[in-house]
Amino acid sequence: MSDLIPQVSSATDFYRPVEVFVVHPPKPRYWLHILLFVVTIFTTLVVGARMEFNFLHNQPNFVAGNEFMPFFPVEWALARPARLLLGIPFSASLLFILFAHEMGHYLYCRRYHVYATLPFFIPAPTLIGSVGAVIRIRSPIRSRTALFDIGIAGPIAGFTVAIVTLFAALLLSKPAGTTSVQPDLVLGFPLVFQVARQIFAAVAPNSSAALPLDGVLFHPTAVAAWVGMFATALNLLPSGQLDGGHIVYALWPRAHRWISWMTVLFLVYLGWHYAGWRLWAVLITAMNVISWRQRQAPDFPGISSGRWLLAALALLMLVLTFAPVPFHGPEIGWK
């Protein structure tokens, strides 16, 4: 009868060493983070300086100038560089809100041992001097719980700072009064602005913060708070790779795809009232197509029941911060 167990000449042969490869994360490019942050400080100071100048002269925040880029008056600011100091309140408020949002994501990535970069601030000659900030997640997310917590941490952190900024900004604002200068761009206020006004009307009815929103000349920091609310609403849209999409996937993976496409249809509908939503519908469609077969996290295990309450909080934040018509004004042809 043959022996079915192979002979092992020695323990060394049995426990043969296995070559192990360790993949190290790429070296952080701190210089790039710092460079983008410094440039974003400059671009936000430019637009903030004009808004502060307008506020001090009892004019609306957004008045188009004669520069090549009407709402990004870099020539006006650099004609007297000291003018940039006027932009500090707006720039500091806006960057802190954006920083809080991204660091919410980053810190929870660290908690769940998910490799992510520090925030990249993105400067641009826009109405606010930036198009936001972003972190890059470069390793898999290992559970739906981690996906949920990472996804919701950013909106909660950014919304919290934006709320504090909003209440402080309303106290700094003043009655609109009369002026011959008409705004070239008017902001559409989300519900949270109305809630804040009602709170001031109840506790301080004689303050300018209790006035109807169309009767208030807003301090530039109120514009920073508005940007924080707008960014929160965009990120909480329940679609694709947005924070809201991550939350939906963590809650209900099978429903993620059809909820994402329902969000696109909703934005197409809103595009009849504000053309910018059509662009967002296109961008989210592209994200949905690219991530068609992508699994954001393993299906099992699920999430705890307590996180469904946090999901309700995320829905409440979306309702409070979403503005169906964020902008309108004749200069840019928006409805």
C-alpha positions in Angstrom: 0.0 0.0 0.0 1.5 3.3 -1.0 1.9 6.2 1.3 -0.3 9.1 0.2 1.4 11.6 2.4 4.5 13.1 0.6 7.7 12.8 2.4 9.1 16.0 3.8 12.9 16.0 4.0 13.0 18.8 6.6 11.0 21.5 8.3 12.8 24.0 6.2 11.4 22.5 3.0 7.9 22.4 4.5 7.9 26.1 5.6 9.4 27.6 2.6 9.7 31.4 2.7 7.2 33.3 0.6 8.2 36.6 -1.0 5.9 39.4 0.2 5.5 42.7 -1.7 4.5 45.7 0.4 2.9 48.5 -1.6 3.7 51.9 0.0 1.3 54.8 -0.6 2.7 57.5 -2.9 4.6 60.3 -1.2 2.3 63.3 -0.4 2.9 66.3 -2.6 2.7 68.9 0.1 4.1 71.5 -2.2 1.1 71.2 -4.5 -1.4 71.4 -1.7 0.4 74.6 -0.4 0.6 76.1 -3.9 -3.0 75.6 -4.7 -4.0 76.9 -1.3 -2.0 80.1 -1.6 -3.4 80.8 -5.1 -6.9 80.2 -3.8 -6.3 82.7 -1.0 -5.4 85.2 -3.7 -8.4 84.5 -5.9 -10.8 84.6 -3.1 -9.3 87.8 -1.7 -9.9 89.4 -5.1 -13.6 88.8 -5.2 -14.0 89.3 -1.5 -12.3 92.7 -1.7 -14.8 93.9 -4.3 -17.8 92.6 -2.3 -16.5 94.3 0.9 -15.9 97.5 -1.1 -19.5 97.4 -2.4 -20.8 96.6 1.1 -19.0 99.6 2.7 -20.5 101.9 -0.1 -24.0 100.5 0.4 -24.0 98.6 -2.9 -25.1 95.1 -3.7 -22.5 92.3 -3.5 -22.4 91.4 -7.2 -22.0 94.4 -9.5 -20.3 93.7 -12.8 -17.3 95.9 -13.4 -15.6 97.0 -16.6 -12.8 94.4 -16.3 -12.2 91.6 -18.8 -13.8 89.2 -16.2 -16.6 91.3 -14.8 -17.1 89.4 -11.6 -13.4 88.7 -11.0 -11.9 92.2 -10.7 -8.3 91.3 -10.5 -7.2 94.5 -12.4 -9.1 96.6 -9.9 -7.6 94.8 -6.9 -4.0 95.0 -8.1 -4.3 98.6 -9.1 -4.1 99.2 -5.3 -2.9 96.0 -3.7 -4.0 97.2 -0.3 -7.5 96.6 -1.5 -6.9 92.9 -1.1 -7.1 93.3 2.7 -10.7 94.1 2.3 -11.3 90.5 1.1 -10.0 88.8 4.3 -13.4 88.3 5.9 -14.9 86.6 2.9 -11.8 84.6 2.0 -11.2 83.3 5.5 -14.9 82.4 6.0 -15.1 80.6 2.6 -11.9 78.7 3.0 -12.7 77.6 6.5 -16.0 76.2 5.4 -14.4 74.3 2.5 -11.6 73.1 4.7 -14.1 71.8 7.3 -16.0 69.8 4.7 -13.0 68.1 3.3 -11.4 67.5 6.6 -14.5 65.8 7.7 -14.0 63.3 4.9 -10.2 63.1 5.6 -10.4 62.4 9.3 -12.9 59.6 8.9 -10.7 58.1 6.1 -7.9 58.1 8.7 -10.2 56.5 11.3 -11.1 53.6 8.9 -7.5 53.3 7.6 -8.5 54.4 4.1 -5.7 56.2 2.3 -6.7 59.7 1.2 -4.9 62.9 0.3 -5.1 66.2 2.1 -7.5 68.7 0.6 -6.7 70.2 -2.8 -8.1 73.7 -3.0 -9.0 74.7 -6.6 -8.6 78.4 -7.5 -10.5 79.8 -10.4 -11.6 83.2 -11.7 -15.2 82.6 -10.7 -17.8 84.5 -8.7 -16.3 83.2 -5.5 -12.6 82.8 -6.6 -12.7 79.1 -6.5 -14.6 76.0 -7.5 -14.2 74.3 -4.1 -11.8 71.7 -2.7 -11.4 68.0 -3.0 -9.6 65.0 -1.5 -8.6 61.9 -3.4 -9.4 58.5 -1.9 -6.7 56.1 -3.1 -7.6 52.8 -1.4 -10.7 50.6 -1.2 -13.4 51.3 1.4 -13.8 48.0 3.3 -17.4 48.3 4.6 -20.7 50.1 4.1 -20.3 51.6 7.6 -17.0 53.2 6.6 -18.5 54.4 3.3 -21.5 55.9 5.2 -19.4 57.7 7.8 -16.8 59.0 5.3 -19.6 60.2 3.0 -21.7 62.0 5.7 -18.8 63.5 7.7 -17.9 66.1 5.2 -21.5 67.6 4.8 -22.0 67.7 8.5 -18.7 69.5 9.2 -19.2 72.0 6.4 -22.8 72.6 7.2 -22.0 73.2 10.9 -19.3 75.9 10.1 -21.6 77.4 7.4 -24.4 77.7 10.0 -22.2 79.6 12.4 -20.9 81.8 9.6 -24.5 82.6 8.5 -25.7 83.7 11.9 -22.6 85.9 12.4 -23.0 87.3 8.9 -26.6 88.3 9.4 -25.5 90.3 12.5 -22.9 92.1 10.4 -25.4 92.8 7.6 -27.5 96.0 7.4 -30.7 97.3 5.9 -30.5 97.6 2.1 -31.7 101.2 2.0 -31.9 103.0 -1.4 -29.2 102.9 -4.0 -29.1 103.7 -7.7 -26.9 100.7 -8.3 -28.8 97.6 -9.3 -27.2 94.1 -8.8 -26.1 92.2 -11.9 -26.5 88.9 -10.1 -29.0 88.0 -7.3 -28.6 84.9 -5.1 -31.5 82.6 -4.6 -31.6 81.8 -0.9 -32.2 78.3 0.4 -34.6 77.5 3.2 -31.9 77.8 5.9 -31.6 81.5 5.3 -35.3 81.9 6.0 -35.0 79.8 9.2 -32.2 81.9 10.4 -34.2 85.1 9.8 -37.2 83.7 11.6 -34.9 82.9 14.6 -33.6 86.5 14.7 -37.2 87.8 14.3 -38.1 85.9 17.4 -35.1 86.8 19.6 -34.0 90.1 18.2 -36.9 91.6 16.2 -35.4 95.1 15.9 -32.1 93.9 14.4 -31.4 94.1 10.6 -31.0 90.3 10.7 -34.8 90.0 11.3 -35.6 91.9 8.1 -37.0 90.1 5.0 -34.1 88.8 3.0 -34.8 91.1 0.1 -34.5 94.1 2.4 -31.0 93.2 3.7 -27.6 94.3 2.4 -25.6 91.2 3.1 -22.1 91.3 4.5 -19.7 89.3 2.2 -19.4 86.6 4.9 -23.1 85.9 4.2 -22.1 85.1 0.6 -19.4 82.7 2.0 -22.2 81.0 4.1 -24.4 80.8 1.0 -21.6 79.1 -0.9 -21.2 76.6 2.0 -24.9 75.8 1.8 -24.8 75.5 -1.9 -21.8 73.2 -1.8 -23.5 71.1 0.9 -26.6 70.7 -1.3 -24.7 69.7 -4.3 -22.6 67.1 -2.4 -25.7 65.6 -0.8 -27.5 65.0 -4.1 -28.2 61.2 -3.9 -26.3 60.2 -7.1 -23.2 58.7 -8.4 -19.9 59.4 -6.6 -21.3 62.4 -4.7 -21.5 62.3 -0.9 -25.2 61.7 -1.1 -24.6 58.8 -3.5 -22.2 57.3 -1.0 -24.8 57.6 1.7 -27.5 56.0 -0.5 -25.1 53.1 -1.5 -24.2 52.5 2.2 -27.9 52.4 3.1 -29.3 50.4 0.2 -26.8 49.3 -2.5 -29.5 47.8 -4.8 -31.4 51.1 -4.9 -28.3 53.3 -5.6 -28.5 53.0 -9.4 -32.1 53.9 -9.9 -32.0 56.7 -7.3 -29.0 58.1 -9.1 -30.9 58.2 -12.4 -34.0 59.7 -10.7 -31.8 62.5 -9.4 -30.6 63.2 -13.0 -34.3 63.4 -14.2 -35.1 65.7 -11.3 -32.2 68.0 -12.3 -33.4 68.0 -15.9 -36.8 69.1 -14.7 -35.2 71.9 -12.6 -33.3 73.0 -15.7 -36.5 74.6 -17.0 -36.2 77.1 -14.1 -32.4 77.4 -13.9 -30.3 76.4 -16.8 -27.3 75.5 -14.7 -29.0 72.3 -13.4 -28.8 70.9 -17.0 -25.0 71.1 -16.8 -25.1 69.2 -13.4 -27.5 66.7 -15.0 -24.8 66.0 -17.7 -22.0 65.8 -15.2 -23.9 63.4 -12.9 -24.9 61.3 -15.9 -21.2 61.0 -16.8 -20.4 59.9 -13.3 -23.3 57.3 -13.4 -22.0 55.9 -16.7 -18.4 55.7 -15.6 -19.3 54.0 -12.3 -22.0 51.8 -13.8 -20.5 48.5 -12.5 -18.4 49.9 -9.7 -19.0 48.5 -6.2 -18.3 51.3 -3.7 -18.1 48.9 -0.7 -18.9 45.2 0.1 -22.6 44.4 0.5 -22.1 42.7 3.8 -22.1 43.5 6.6 -24.8 46.2 6.6 -25.0 49.4 8.7 -26.4 49.9 12.2 -29.9 51.2 12.7 -28.6 54.4 14.3 -27.0 55.5 11.0 -30.5 55.6 9.4 -31.1 58.5 11.8 -28.0 60.2 10.5 -29.3 59.6 7.0 -32.5 61.5 8.0 -30.2 64.3 9.2 -28.5 64.3 5.8 -31.9 64.6 4.1 -32.9 67.5 6.3 -29.6 69.3 5.5 -30.3 68.8 1.8 -33.8 70.3 2.2 -32.4 73.3 4.1 -29.6 74.0 1.8 -31.0 73.3 -1.7 -32.1 76.4 -3.7 -34.1 75.5 -6.9 -32.9 78.7 -8.5 -29.4 79.5 -7.0 -28.8 82.6 -9.2 -30.7 84.9 -11.4 -29.6 88.1 -13.2 -29.7 89.7 -16.6 -25.9 89.8 -17.0 -25.6 86.1 -17.5 -29.0 85.3 -19.0 -30.2 83.0 -16.2 -33.8 82.8 -15.4 
